[in-house]
Amino acid sequence: MSQHSAVIPDAILDASGLNCPEPVMMLHNKVRDLAPGGLLKVIATDPSTRRDIPKFCMFLDHQLVEQSEEGGVYLYWIRKKAE
């Protein structure tokens, strides 16, 4: 069990069943609505998110706190930059 599984995120984005580029497009909108420093949990099933979400975070200066994969489900914990 990860260290963040007990942490309650400020928001959850469930992008299960969606394929590239939809999860990242949804992530972009969700992060925009999040308060600075807020924690977002992303649930995805598209393997390309393993590449796309870390790039998204790096490009926009958000912190990818953790990522994991379990049975074809990819989980990401993203902390929005503090502006």
N, C-alpha and C positions, 0 to 999 in steps of 0.2 A: 504494500500500500504506500502511496506517495505521501510526501510531507504536506502536499496541498489538498489532499482529499478531505481533510477536516476543515479547511478554510472555506468560508462562504464567499463566493465571488459576488461582485457588485452586479454582474449581468452574465447571462448565459446565451450563447449563440449555438443553436442546434442546426448544423448544416448537413445532417445525415441524409444520404441519398442524393445529394447534389454533386455535380461534377464541375470541374474547372471550366470557366472562371467564377462560377456562382458563389462558392464559399468565400473567396477573397473579396468579391464585390459586397457580399453581405457583411463581412468582417469590417470592411472600410466604413460602411454606414453605422454599424453598431459601435465601433470605437469612437466615431465622431460624436455620438450621443452620450458617451461615458464621461464622467467627471475626470479631470486630470488626476493621475495617480490611481485611478480605478482599476479593479481587477476583473478581467473578462475570461470566462471559461468557454472554449470553443470545442464542440463535438463535431467530428467530421468522419466520413467514410471513404472519401476520395484520397487514394495514396499520394496524389500529386500535391496535396496540402503539406506533406512533409518537406517539400521544396518551397512551395509558394508562401506559406505562412511565416517561416523564418526570414525569408527575403522581404516580405511585407514589413515585418517588425524592424529589420535592420534599416530598410529604406526610409521608414517614417519615424525611426528613433524610439520605438516602443520596446519594452523589455519582454522578451520571451522567457518567462520565469521557468517554465517546465513544459516538456512535451512527452507524451507516452503513447504507446499503441497496445491495444489489447483486443485480440480476436477481430481484427479488421476495423476497429474503431480507434480513431486518432483523437487524442485529447491535447489541448493546448491551454496554457495559462498565460495570459498576456496582461502586462501592467502598462496602462497608457502613460505616455511621457507626462511629466508634471508641468508641461508648458514652459 
